[in-house]
Structure formats: structure tokens, C-alpha cells
Amino acid sequence: MKVQITSIRELPMQHLLPVRSLDELEFFVKESEILTGNAGRAFVVAGADRPAYQVQADIAGFHIARLDSAVQHKMLATAPELAGHAIGNALACGLLYTEPLLQ
């Protein structure tokens, strides 16, 4: 798991896929779960420190965990609540990215 975290934060931005909508966020998460068999997908927020998050989708909403923090903090956010989270803010500003899946 740490390998993926390091790689997404260190990849040049031109190698990452932009996430432009809530539907795309959900699609990318489900695509990863189906194709890899692992729960969730890693996302990174463009910026100086490039924080990374693991996002899982379920019926209740999105489970979000900061991957690069010393303190493990997980939260559940519904689609409307996502707007108040760093992921939602990044999504609204066009700053949310994910790593393409290997094919």
C-alpha cells in the first residue's frame, strides 16, 4: 500500500488523470475496485504538499482516509457532505487527480 501512496504523490502531474465531477470520482473508485479487486482508489490534491487520500464508495457515501498523515483519520461523507471536505474542495477547483490503472 505504501508504494502506491508514494508513487501517486511523486508522479509528475501530466501522468495523472484529472477528476472533473462527482460522477467521475465514483467511476474511478468503482473502476479500480472492479479491475484490481482492492477496495478504493488513491487520489491526490494538486498543490504544494500534494496530500493523498484513499476513497472507497458504498451505499452510504464515500469513506475517505488521508494516506500521508501520521494520524489515521477516516470519515464517511455523503455526496452533499463531500463539498465540505478537502477532496470536495479540490474537485470543485479542478485540483483532484488519480493515477491511471495499469492495463
N, C-alpha and C positions, 0 to 999 in steps of 0.2 A: 504494500500500500504506500509506503513512504516514497518508493521510486516514482510512482505516478504523481504524487504531490510535488516532488522536486522537479520533475520534468515539466509539468504544466506551468510552474512559476518561472522556469528558466527558458522555456521555448520563446523564440522571437515571436512578436505579435503577429507577423504575417503568416505564421504557421498555425494560428488558432482560428477557430470558427466563431464569428460573431453570433450572439443570441439576440434576436431583434424583437421578440414578443414572448408573452407568457405561453402561448401555444408552442413556440419553438423550444422554450425551456422544457416543457413537459415532453415534447417529442424527443429531444436529445437524451433526456433521462431514460425514457422508456426504450429508445433505440439501444442505448448502452446495456440496459438490463437484459434485453432480449438477445442481443448479439454476443455479449460477453458472459452472461449468466451471473454477473455480480450485481449487487444492489447499488443503485445510484450511479452518479457520474460526477466527476470533478469539474469545477468551474473556477475561473479566476477573474478578478476585477482589475481592469487596466488602471494603472496609476503607479505612484512611486514605490509603494510597498507590495503591490500585487497580491492581496490576500486571496487565499484559495479556500473553497468550500466544497463539501460533498453534499449533493442534493439527491434525495430519494422521493419518489412520488407514491402516494397511496390515496385511498378514497377520501381521507380526511384532509389532505392537502400535501404540503411538502415538508419533509424532515430535512433540516439544514444543520450542518455541523461545520464549524471553522476547522480547517485541517492544519493550519500552520501556527496555531496558538498553543502556548504551554498549558492553558486551561481549556479542558474539553467542555464545550458548551454546545448543546444540541437544542433545537427548538422545532416546534411544529407550527407551520404557518399556512393558513388558507390562502387562496388566491388574493382576496382583498387585503389580508394582513401582510402579504408579501411586499406591498408598497412601502411599508414602514421598516423593512429590513434592508441591510446593505446590498443584498442581491437584487431586491426590487428597485432600489435607487440606481444601481449600476445598469440594470435592464432599461429603465426609463431614460437614462443618459447615453445609452449605446456603448457602455463600457464592460459588458459581461461577455466572456468568451469561454469556449471549451475546446479541448483537444480533439482533433479528428480521430475516429476509431481506425485501427489498423485493419486492412481488408485482406 
